[in-house]
Amino acid sequence: MPDTYRGRSDATMVVSANISGVLEQQRGAQQNLQKARLFPGETGGMLDATRELHRSQKELSRSLEENPLSPDNLAKVQRDRKFVTQVIQNVLVELQDKGTYRILLSAVEDEKKRKANQLDIIIREEEGRHRLKALQRQLIDIRKERTLELQQREEMTAHLKDQLQEMKAKAGLERKYVKSSAELLVYQGQKLNAHTEKELEDQISLLQLRMEEERRVHLETETFLKELQTRLGEKLEVWMERYERDIEDKQHELNNTRNNKANNLTRLQELAKKYRESEQVVIEDRREKENLRKQLEKEQMERDAATKIQAWWRGTMVRRGMGPFKKGKKPKGKEGKKGKKNK
């Protein structure tokens, strides 16, 4: 205990007041975080709320470490603090990298499931205890009923014995007159008593067997419940270890995925750059080919036009006798004959 609290009667109240103040700060930080979650677009508000919650967790941890009044609660709170600290660190990393808080939601859902499983185990154990108490009450009721029935049988036996004595007395008084009738009655009474006694003895044996069986069933049930509780505790430890191991594996996979993403992004940028360069080369090549095609078409059109012009001019020269196609002068005699023929 700190020296400032030694010898003080109100040490518990002072420490509780300090812890209550820290808890109030933590609840305020949680409310700010919930408000920030309602507006996920404001990443700065989410980061500030998360840092405030982290700071309140540290203050709570420091206050609880300085409080020696409840070591069991301190151990539990320390475990919860470490878990919350780890979740907050992961949320900060995710907020800084991606601007999301899915790790926080996943951690809350996992904690809810773990609490639900623990509550289910506690409920089943409570039901088992209630059932065991009910069986014990039934056993006590059966014992009471059997004891009451046995007392009634004993009273009946005593009553029959009294009747037998009365019958014997009457038989002694009336033996001279009704000897045969008295003997018959005595015989019948003895036989009835023997049969009744045998039935009562059988019932007593049966009740003893049932009581022994109830004791054995009770012990077996108690042993089974203890073993079941032990197995459930072991399974809980195994599942907690598996949960921590899966968390580490998933974190490792997440880191590898982030590294692969960065590498793929770099490679994609390089490929995009090469693609743009290749596309530019292809565009320039197409442009040159198009210019060449237009040039060739133009030259072909010029050649065709020149050929047509030359053919037209040659035809014109032939028709009009110009140039090398100029007609020569014919002799007059021949022209006169032709003229006569024409006339």
Disulfide bonds with the S-S distance in Angstrom:
none
